[in-house]
Amino acid sequence: MSVIDRVPTIDGLSDQGTTPETKPDGQIELRSVDFAYPTRPDILICKDYSLVINPGENIALVGASGCGKVSLNELIQHINGDIK
């Protein structure tokens, strides 16, 4: 019960805290991404996958377990500039 009753340190629904002064204004584009997990290199999770996310656009990655949602999210978070 201590886990259920605990109060989280970060409240994701709170209006308190700092927010960025400006919104990101760049477009995110993935082109022809091929991806396989290192433990299963013979099975492509993403084959020729492309995605465009426009500034201010909200998207959702939906799919079965193991289809690459988290991997694509991590890739997007680590994009730095104009990686080709």
N, CA, C and O atoms as CSV, one atom per row, in Angstrom:
chain,resi,resn,atom,element,x,y,z
A,1,MET,N,N,0.815,-1.204,0.000
A,1,MET,CA,C,0.000,0.000,0.000
A,1,MET,C,C,0.855,1.262,0.000
A,1,MET,O,O,0.391,2.319,-0.429
A,2,SER,N,N,2.092,1.169,0.473
A,2,SER,CA,C,2.928,2.372,0.506
A,2,SER,C,C,3.214,2.879,-0.905
A,2,SER,O,O,3.344,4.086,-1.108
A,3,VAL,N,N,3.313,1.982,-1.876
A,3,VAL,CA,C,3.549,2.408,-3.253
A,3,VAL,C,C,2.302,3.103,-3.811
A,3,VAL,O,O,2.409,4.130,-4.481
A,4,ILE,N,N,1.155,2.556,-3.539
A,4,ILE,CA,C,-0.098,3.128,-4.033
A,4,ILE,C,C,-0.387,4.470,-3.370
A,4,ILE,O,O,-0.872,5.391,-4.028
A,5,ASP,N,N,-0.098,4.590,-2.087
A,5,ASP,CA,C,-0.420,5.807,-1.338
A,5,ASP,C,C,0.618,6.912,-1.456
A,5,ASP,O,O,0.384,8.026,-0.987
A,6,ARG,N,N,1.751,6.630,-2.068
A,6,ARG,CA,C,2.814,7.653,-2.118
A,6,ARG,C,C,2.401,8.825,-2.995
A,6,ARG,O,O,1.600,8.675,-3.918
A,7,VAL,N,N,2.955,9.984,-2.696
A,7,VAL,CA,C,2.723,11.189,-3.486
A,7,VAL,C,C,3.937,11.358,-4.393
A,7,VAL,O,O,5.057,11.467,-3.893
A,8,PRO,N,N,3.747,11.384,-5.725
A,8,PRO,CA,C,4.890,11.498,-6.627
A,8,PRO,C,C,5.625,12.822,-6.447
A,8,PRO,O,O,5.018,13.837,-6.107
A,9,THR,N,N,6.930,12.804,-6.677
A,9,THR,CA,C,7.741,14.015,-6.586
A,9,THR,C,C,7.364,14.994,-7.686
A,9,THR,O,O,7.339,16.205,-7.463
A,10,ILE,N,N,7.070,14.474,-8.875
A,10,ILE,CA,C,6.698,15.311,-10.015
A,10,ILE,C,C,5.233,15.076,-10.333
A,10,ILE,O,O,4.805,13.940,-10.538
A,11,ASP,N,N,4.469,16.157,-10.373
A,11,ASP,CA,C,3.052,16.073,-10.716
A,11,ASP,C,C,2.882,16.538,-12.150
A,11,ASP,O,O,2.928,17.737,-12.425
A,12,GLY,N,N,2.685,15.593,-13.073
A,12,GLY,CA,C,2.578,15.907,-14.485
A,12,GLY,C,C,1.355,16.738,-14.846
A,12,GLY,O,O,1.291,17.286,-15.947
A,13,LEU,N,N,0.388,16.842,-13.948
A,13,LEU,CA,C,-0.817,17.623,-14.230
A,13,LEU,C,C,-0.786,19.008,-13.592
A,13,LEU,O,O,-1.728,19.784,-13.750
A,14,SER,N,N,0.283,19.320,-12.877
A,14,SER,CA,C,0.396,20.601,-12.189
A,14,SER,C,C,0.736,21.726,-13.161
A,14,SER,O,O,1.431,21.507,-14.153
A,15,ASP,N,N,0.246,22.932,-12.874
A,15,ASP,CA,C,0.592,24.118,-13.652
A,15,ASP,C,C,1.832,24.807,-13.092
A,15,ASP,O,O,2.308,25.779,-13.679
A,16,GLN,N,N,2.356,24.333,-11.988
A,16,GLN,CA,C,3.521,24.954,-11.360
A,16,GLN,C,C,4.791,24.518,-12.078
A,16,GLN,O,O,4.812,23.500,-12.768
A,17,GLY,N,N,5.851,25.306,-11.903
A,17,GLY,CA,C,7.135,24.977,-12.496
A,17,GLY,C,C,7.442,25.875,-13.673
A,17,GLY,O,O,6.666,26.769,-14.012
A,18,THR,N,N,8.567,25.632,-14.282
A,18,THR,CA,C,8.989,26.458,-15.414
A,18,THR,C,C,8.531,25.840,-16.728
A,18,THR,O,O,8.392,24.623,-16.851
A,19,THR,N,N,8.306,26.695,-17.686
A,19,THR,CA,C,7.946,26.255,-19.032
A,19,THR,C,C,8.843,26.992,-20.023
A,19,THR,O,O,9.292,28.103,-19.739
A,20,PRO,N,N,9.104,26.401,-21.160
A,20,PRO,CA,C,9.946,27.096,-22.153
A,20,PRO,C,C,9.307,28.413,-22.578
A,20,PRO,O,O,8.084,28.515,-22.675
A,21,GLU,N,N,10.138,29.416,-22.831
A,21,GLU,CA,C,9.635,30.719,-23.248
A,21,GLU,C,C,9.110,30.682,-24.679
A,21,GLU,O,O,8.175,31.410,-25.012
A,22,THR,N,N,9.692,29.857,-25.513
A,22,THR,CA,C,9.244,29.729,-26.898
A,22,THR,C,C,8.997,28.262,-27.215
A,22,THR,O,O,9.597,27.371,-26.615
A,23,LYS,N,N,8.114,28.032,-28.156
A,23,LYS,CA,C,7.833,26.671,-28.591
A,23,LYS,C,C,8.824,26.275,-29.680
A,23,LYS,O,O,9.284,27.129,-30.438
A,24,PRO,N,N,9.157,24.988,-29.765
A,24,PRO,CA,C,10.032,24.557,-30.858
A,24,PRO,C,C,9.385,24.887,-32.198
A,24,PRO,O,O,8.169,24.770,-32.351
A,25,ASP,N,N,10.195,25.297,-33.164
A,25,ASP,CA,C,9.628,25.671,-34.448
A,25,ASP,C,C,10.178,24.861,-35.611
A,25,ASP,O,O,9.964,25.206,-36.773
A,26,GLY,N,N,10.875,23.801,-35.300
A,26,GLY,CA,C,11.451,22.984,-36.359
A,26,GLY,C,C,10.581,21.798,-36.722
A,26,GLY,O,O,9.784,21.318,-35.916
A,27,GLN,N,N,10.747,21.340,-37.937
A,27,GLN,CA,C,10.048,20.154,-38.404
A,27,GLN,C,C,10.946,18.941,-38.181
A,27,GLN,O,O,12.161,19.017,-38.362
A,28,ILE,N,N,10.344,17.833,-37.790
A,28,ILE,CA,C,11.078,16.578,-37.630
A,28,ILE,C,C,10.693,15.685,-38.800
A,28,ILE,O,O,9.513,15.462,-39.072
A,29,GLU,N,N,11.705,15.182,-39.481
A,29,GLU,CA,C,11.426,14.306,-40.620
A,29,GLU,C,C,12.357,13.102,-40.576
A,29,GLU,O,O,13.578,13.239,-40.502
A,30,LEU,N,N,11.757,11.931,-40.622
A,30,LEU,CA,C,12.513,10.686,-40.750
A,30,LEU,C,C,12.270,10.180,-42.165
A,30,LEU,O,O,11.132,10.147,-42.633
A,31,ARG,N,N,13.347,9.786,-42.843
A,31,ARG,CA,C,13.205,9.298,-44.218
A,31,ARG,C,C,13.828,7.916,-44.361
A,31,ARG,O,O,14.998,7.711,-44.038
A,32,SER,N,N,13.047,6.998,-44.838
A,32,SER,CA,C,13.521,5.658,-45.209
A,32,SER,C,C,14.335,5.000,-44.097
A,32,SER,O,O,15.438,4.508,-44.335
A,33,VAL,N,N,13.787,4.993,-42.890
A,33,VAL,CA,C,14.469,4.394,-41.736
A,33,VAL,C,C,14.309,2.874,-41.773
A,33,VAL,O,O,13.200,2.357,-41.906
A,34,ASP,N,N,15.417,2.183,-41.656
A,34,ASP,CA,C,15.431,0.729,-41.477
A,34,ASP,C,C,15.970,0.464,-40.082
A,34,ASP,O,O,16.982,1.043,-39.687
A,35,PHE,N,N,15.304,-0.404,-39.333
A,35,PHE,CA,C,15.738,-0.671,-37.964
A,35,PHE,C,C,15.455,-2.116,-37.593
A,35,PHE,O,O,14.387,-2.657,-37.882
A,36,ALA,N,N,16.439,-2.727,-36.945
A,36,ALA,CA,C,16.283,-4.065,-36.371
A,36,ALA,C,C,16.935,-4.032,-34.993
A,36,ALA,O,O,17.944,-3.355,-34.796
A,37,TYR,N,N,16.365,-4.757,-34.049
A,37,TYR,CA,C,16.971,-4.839,-32.725
A,37,TYR,C,C,18.282,-5.606,-32.818
A,37,TYR,O,O,18.368,-6.581,-33.565
A,38,PRO,N,N,19.310,-5.187,-32.072
A,38,PRO,CA,C,20.606,-5.873,-32.136
A,38,PRO,C,C,20.514,-7.368,-31.819
A,38,PRO,O,O,21.295,-8.165,-32.338
A,39,THR,N,N,19.576,-7.735,-30.984
A,39,THR,CA,C,19.440,-9.153,-30.624
A,39,THR,C,C,18.703,-9.955,-31.688
A,39,THR,O,O,18.712,-11.186,-31.657
A,40,ARG,N,N,18.052,-9.253,-32.648
A,40,ARG,CA,C,17.321,-9.930,-33.732
A,40,ARG,C,C,17.586,-9.202,-35.054
A,40,ARG,O,O,16.660,-8.664,-35.662
A,41,PRO,N,N,18.848,-9.185,-35.500
A,41,PRO,CA,C,19.205,-8.396,-36.682
A,41,PRO,C,C,18.545,-8.871,-37.977
A,41,PRO,O,O,18.498,-8.124,-38.954
A,42,ASP,N,N,18.044,-10.088,-37.994
A,42,ASP,CA,C,17.429,-10.622,-39.209
A,42,ASP,C,C,15.966,-10.205,-39.374
A,42,ASP,O,O,15.375,-10.441,-40.428
A,43,ILE,N,N,15.372,-9.580,-38.337
A,43,ILE,CA,C,13.967,-9.165,-38.402
A,43,ILE,C,C,13.900,-7.636,-38.367
A,43,ILE,O,O,14.198,-7.019,-37.345
A,44,LEU,N,N,13.504,-7.032,-39.493
A,44,LEU,CA,C,13.375,-5.576,-39.550
A,44,LEU,C,C,12.094,-5.131,-38.858
A,44,LEU,O,O,11.003,-5.589,-39.198
A,45,ILE,N,N,12.230,-4.247,-37.896
A,45,ILE,CA,C,11.079,-3.673,-37.206
A,45,ILE,C,C,10.518,-2.527,-38.044
A,45,ILE,O,O,9.304,-2.409,-38.210
A,46,CYS,N,N,11.397,-1.692,-38.564
A,46,CYS,CA,C,11.010,-0.613,-39.465
A,46,CYS,C,C,11.722,-0.846,-40.787
A,46,CYS,O,O,12.941,-1.013,-40.827
A,47,LYS,N,N,10.962,-0.857,-41.854
A,47,LYS,CA,C,11.543,-1.024,-43.184
A,47,LYS,C,C,11.061,0.125,-44.063
A,47,LYS,O,O,9.875,0.239,-44.372
A,48,ASP,N,N,12.008,0.972,-44.456
A,48,ASP,CA,C,11.719,2.121,-45.303
A,48,ASP,C,C,10.633,3.008,-44.678
A,48,ASP,O,O,9.729,3.477,-45.371
A,49,TYR,N,N,10.735,3.230,-43.357
A,49,TYR,CA,C,9.744,4.005,-42.601
A,49,TYR,C,C,10.039,5.492,-42.736
A,49,TYR,O,O,11.179,5.918,-42.557
A,50,SER,N,N,9.027,6.275,-43.049
A,50,SER,CA,C,9.161,7.726,-43.137
A,50,SER,C,C,8.084,8.389,-42.293
A,50,SER,O,O,6.974,7.872,-42.164
A,51,LEU,N,N,8.422,9.535,-41.721
A,51,LEU,CA,C,7.502,10.249,-40.840
A,51,LEU,C,C,7.850,11.734,-40.877
A,51,LEU,O,O,9.024,12.102,-40.835
A,52,VAL,N,N,6.835,12.579,-40.955
A,52,VAL,CA,C,7.027,14.033,-40.874
A,52,VAL,C,C,6.159,14.540,-39.733
A,52,VAL,O,O,4.961,14.263,-39.676
A,53,ILE,N,N,6.788,15.295,-38.816
A,53,ILE,CA,C,6.069,15.931,-37.715
A,53,ILE,C,C,6.276,17.435,-37.871
A,53,ILE,O,O,7.394,17.937,-37.753
A,54,ASN,N,N,5.195,18.134,-38.133
A,54,ASN,CA,C,5.259,19.581,-38.331
A,54,ASN,C,C,5.262,20.301,-36.989
A,54,ASN,O,O,4.770,19.760,-35.999
A,55,PRO,N,N,5.816,21.527,-36.941
A,55,PRO,CA,C,5.829,22.285,-35.688
A,55,PRO,C,C,4.424,22.424,-35.103
A,55,PRO,O,O,3.477,22.752,-35.818
A,56,GLY,N,N,4.297,22.175,-33.810
A,56,GLY,CA,C,3.020,22.295,-33.116
A,56,GLY,C,C,2.093,21.110,-33.289
A,56,GLY,O,O,1.006,21.091,-32.713
A,57,GLU,N,N,2.494,20.136,-34.059
A,57,GLU,CA,C,1.638,18.978,-34.320
A,57,GLU,C,C,1.817,17.926,-33.225
A,57,GLU,O,O,2.938,17.653,-32.797
A,58,ASN,N,N,0.719,17.345,-32.781
A,58,ASN,CA,C,0.749,16.241,-31.831
A,58,ASN,C,C,0.534,14.945,-32.593
A,58,ASN,O,O,-0.356,14.852,-33.439
A,59,ILE,N,N,1.348,13.952,-32.291
A,59,ILE,CA,C,1.211,12.662,-32.958
A,59,ILE,C,C,1.165,11.557,-31.918
A,59,ILE,O,O,1.472,11.774,-30.746
A,60,ALA,N,N,0.781,10.379,-32.358
A,60,ALA,CA,C,0.812,9.197,-31.508
A,60,ALA,C,C,1.415,8.058,-32.308
A,60,ALA,O,O,1.076,7.863,-33.475
A,61,LEU,N,N,2.306,7.310,-31.684
A,61,LEU,CA,C,2.844,6.103,-32.295
A,61,LEU,C,C,2.084,4.932,-31.693
A,61,LEU,O,O,2.109,4.723,-30.480
A,62,VAL,N,N,1.417,4.181,-32.534
A,62,VAL,CA,C,0.554,3.098,-32.075
A,62,VAL,C,C,0.968,1.816,-32.769
A,62,VAL,O,O,1.249,1.806,-33.967
A,63,GLY,N,N,1.003,0.740,-32.008
A,63,GLY,CA,C,1.328,-0.551,-32.605
A,63,GLY,C,C,1.517,-1.606,-31.544
A,63,GLY,O,O,1.476,-1.325,-30.346
A,64,ALA,N,N,1.722,-2.811,-31.996
A,64,ALA,CA,C,1.891,-3.957,-31.096
A,64,ALA,C,C,3.220,-3.867,-30.342
A,64,ALA,O,O,4.128,-3.135,-30.735
A,65,SER,N,N,3.308,-4.609,-29.282
A,65,SER,CA,C,4.535,-4.680,-28.497
A,65,SER,C,C,5.681,-5.160,-29.382
A,65,SER,O,O,5.546,-6.138,-30.117
A,66,GLY,N,N,6.817,-4.454,-29.302
A,66,GLY,CA,C,7.989,-4.851,-30.066
A,66,GLY,C,C,8.038,-4.331,-31.484
A,66,GLY,O,O,8.907,-4.734,-32.256
A,67,CYS,N,N,7.109,-3.428,-31.853
A,67,CYS,CA,C,7.082,-2.951,-33.243
A,67,CYS,C,C,7.954,-1.716,-33.465
A,67,CYS,O,O,8.049,-1.236,-34.594
A,68,GLY,N,N,8.595,-1.187,-32.412
A,68,GLY,CA,C,9.530,-0.081,-32.587
A,68,GLY,C,C,9.053,1.279,-32.126
A,68,GLY,O,O,9.707,2.282,-32.412
A,69,LYS,N,N,7.927,1.349,-31.415
A,69,LYS,CA,C,7.409,2.653,-30.955
A,69,LYS,C,C,8.421,3.363,-30.057
A,69,LYS,O,O,8.739,4.531,-30.280
A,70,VAL,N,N,8.914,2.674,-29.066
A,70,VAL,CA,C,9.858,3.281,-28.123
A,70,VAL,C,C,11.164,3.607,-28.832
A,70,VAL,O,O,11.759,4.654,-28.576
A,71,SER,N,N,11.615,2.737,-29.710
A,71,SER,CA,C,12.861,2.984,-30.443
A,71,SER,C,C,12.744,4.222,-31.319
A,71,SER,O,O,13.678,5.022,-31.377
A,72,LEU,N,N,11.612,4.399,-32.005
A,72,LEU,CA,C,11.407,5.605,-32.815
A,72,LEU,C,C,11.352,6.848,-31.938
A,72,LEU,O,O,11.906,7.887,-32.297
A,73,ASN,N,N,10.687,6.750,-30.792
A,73,ASN,CA,C,10.621,7.872,-29.862
A,73,ASN,C,C,12.026,8.261,-29.393
A,73,ASN,O,O,12.358,9.445,-29.340
A,74,GLU,N,N,12.844,7.274,-29.056
A,74,GLU,CA,C,14.205,7.565,-28.610
A,74,GLU,C,C,15.040,8.162,-29.739
A,74,GLU,O,O,15.840,9.069,-29.508
A,75,LEU,N,N,14.859,7.661,-30.950
A,75,LEU,CA,C,15.564,8.221,-32.095
A,75,LEU,C,C,15.205,9.690,-32.273
A,75,LEU,O,O,16.089,10.527,-32.459
A,76,ILE,N,N,13.924,10.008,-32.219
A,76,ILE,CA,C,13.469,11.388,-32.384
A,76,ILE,C,C,14.042,12.280,-31.282
A,76,ILE,O,O,14.438,13.415,-31.548
A,77,GLN,N,N,14.088,11.775,-30.054
A,77,GLN,CA,C,14.605,12.581,-28.940
A,77,GLN,C,C,16.101,12.851,-29.073
A,77,GLN,O,O,16.606,13.825,-28.515
A,78,HIS,N,N,16.803,12.008,-29.796
A,78,HIS,CA,C,18.249,12.161,-29.921
A,78,HIS,C,C,18.681,12.797,-31.234
A,78,HIS,O,O,19.876,12.906,-31.512
A,79,ILE,N,N,17.710,13.219,-32.044
A,79,ILE,CA,C,18.074,13.893,-33.291
A,79,ILE,C,C,18.769,15.199,-32.941
A,79,ILE,O,O,18.296,15.964,-32.100
A,80,ASN,N,N,19.889,15.442,-33.591
A,80,ASN,CA,C,20.658,16.649,-33.318
A,80,ASN,C,C,20.951,17.343,-34.640
A,80,ASN,O,O,21.830,16.924,-35.392
A,81,GLY,N,N,20.220,18.386,-34.909
A,81,GLY,CA,C,20.460,19.130,-36.141
A,81,GLY,C,C,19.957,18.374,-37.361
A,81,GLY,O,O,18.846,17.844,-37.362
A,82,ASP,N,N,20.766,18.332,-38.374
A,82,ASP,CA,C,20.331,17.750,-39.645
A,82,ASP,C,C,21.002,16.404,-39.909
A,82,ASP,O,O,21.652,16.225,-40.939
A,83,ILE,N,N,20.849,15.471,-38.995
A,83,ILE,CA,C,21.390,14.125,-39.194
A,83,ILE,C,C,20.758,13.539,-40.442
A,83,ILE,O,O,19.541,13.601,-40.618
A,84,LYS,N,N,21.559,12.986,-41.282
A,84,LYS,CA,C,21.057,12.400,-42.530
A,84,LYS,C,C,21.083,10.882,-42.435
A,84,LYS,O,O,20.700,10.198,-43.384
